[in-house]
Amino acid sequence: LLTSLDYEELSEYILIVAATDQSSNASVRLTTSVTARISIIDINDHTPVFVQPTIKDTVVYLSDSATIGQLVTHVIAVDKDNGDNGLIAYNIISGNEDGRFNIDSENGFIELAKPLIRKIESHSKTANNQNSVSSLISGKYNLVVSASDHGTPSPKEARVNIKIIIQGSTNNPPRFL
C-alpha cells in the first residue's frame, strides 16, 4: 500500500488484474484477466460529535410547572463510522443523582421523570385550612450527558454539559431565547 485505507473515504476497490505470457512470438501470446473486488472493513476510528446542542456547555430553562414525561431537551450526536462503530447510545453520567430526569438511550430525548414541586406536610394549618406547602426541589441541575458508540475493541465517547435552570411559572414571564 502506498497510503492508508479509510472506510469513510472509500469503502471498496475494484481491480482488474491482467496476465500475459512471455512468448517470443507476440502473435501467439496468451492473455487473461480477472476482476477483484476488495471491501474495506470499518474500524472504530471516529469519536461521536454532538450536533445538538452545538456548544459543549448549554443552558436549558424549564418551568417549575413542567409535568412528568415532558420533554426537557434533545441531544443529538453523529459518528462517521459504519455499523456498530457508528451506533450511538446516550446516557446521563452525572448531575441526576435523584433521578429527576430520564434520557432515551437511543434517540437522546431528555424528559422529566419526577415532579419539580413537592408537597411538604405541615402540622400547622394555613389560612385556607391546607396542611401542605409546595416547595421547589432545586433551582438548577448540571447534567453531564455522554454519547458513546458501540465500537470495538473499545467504544469512543463524547460529553456535553447541560445546565437546566428551573424557573417559577408565576414570577418569570415567557421570553424568547
N, C-alpha and C positions, 0 to 999 in steps of 0.2 A: 504494500500500500504506500502511496505517496502522501496521502493525508488521512486524518482520522475520519471514520464514518459517523454520521449522526442521523438517527432515525427521523428526527424532526425536520431535517433538511431534505433528505431523500431516502425513502423507505425501501426502495427496490432498484436494482440494477439489472439490465438485460444485456448480456454479452453474446456476441456471435463469434465463435471460435472456428477458424478455417485451418485445415491441414492439407498440405500439398506435398507429394513425394518429390524426391530429388533426381528423377530420371534424367539421363543425359540428353534424351530426345524430348524436347519441350512439347511436341505434339501428342505424346502418349502419357504425359504426367497425369496422375490421378489426384483428384481434389474432393474433399468432403467438408461439411461444416455441421455444427451443432449449435443450438441456441440454449444458453444457460440463463436461468432467472435466479438472481441472488436476492433474497429477502433479508433485510436488516432487522434485528431484534432490538426493541427499545430497552434501554436501561434507565434507571431512575436518576436522571442527571439534572432534573429541574425541580426547584422548590415551588410550592404553591405561592401565588401572589394575590393579595386582596385587591379586588377592583371596586368593592363596595364594603365599607367606606373607603374613600380614595386616600385618606390620610391615616397614619398609624394611630394617632390619638384623636378620637372623635367624641362629640358630646351629643347626647340624645335627651330631650326634655319629655317628661312623662307626667301626665296629670295624676293627682292623687285619687281621682275618681275612676281610674282605669280598672277594668274588670278582669277576672281570671280568664286566661285564654286570649286576651287582647294582644295583638302584635305590637311589640316594642320597637324592634328594628329588624333589619335583614342584612346579613353579611354574605358576601359572595367572593369566592376565591377561584382562581383558574390555575391549571397546571398544564404545561405544554407536553408533558409525557403522555404516552398512549396506554390504554388498558388500565389495569390496576395501578400502575405507576402514576396515572393522572387522575384516578378516582379520589375525591376529597371527602373527608369526614370532619365535621365541626364539633367543637367541644368547648365548654366554659372551663377554663383552667383554674381561675381564682376570682374572688370577689363575690361569689354566690354561695357562701358558706351556709346561709339559712335557706337555700333552695327557693328563693323568691322568683327566679327566672328559669325557664326551660329553653333549650336550643334543640331544634330538629337537626340531628347529626347529618342528614342527607342534603337538606336544602338551605340551612343556615338561618331559618326563621327563629327569632328570639321572642318568646311570649312570656306574659306574666303568669306565674304559677301559683302565687299566693297573694292575698289582698294586701294593698299598701296601707290600709287603715285597719286598726284592730280595736276591738271594744275592750275596755278595761272596766271590770266590775268595781263599783264604788259602794261603800257601806252607807254613805250619806245620800239622801235624795236631792235631786236638783229641783229647780223651780217648777218644772212640769212633771214632777214625780217619776223621773227616769233614774235608774240605778247604774247606768253605764255611761262611760265617757269615751269618745273616739280619740285615738292618738295615732299620729303619723309614725310609721315604722322607722324610716330613716330618710334623710334629705337627699342622699346621693349613694350611688353604688359605682364601684370601679371594677368592671369586668375585664378579664383578660380572656380573649377568645382565640382558639387555635384552629387552623385549617391544616390537616395532615393528609398526605397522600397514603395510598396502600402499597407503596413501592417496596421492592425487595432489592438488596438484602435488608436495608433499613429505610423506614419511611422518612420523608422530609416534612418539615413543619414551618408554618409562618404564624405570627401572632399579631393581634391588634388589640389596642386598649379602647374600651368603650366606657365613657363616664355617663351614667344615667342620673339625671337630676330630676327629683320629684318636686313638682310644683303644686301648690294648693290651688284647687279649682275655683275657690271663692275670691282669693286675693291676687290672682295672676290672670289678667285677661289674655285671650289668644293673641299670638303675634306671629309674624312671618319670619322665617329663618333664611 
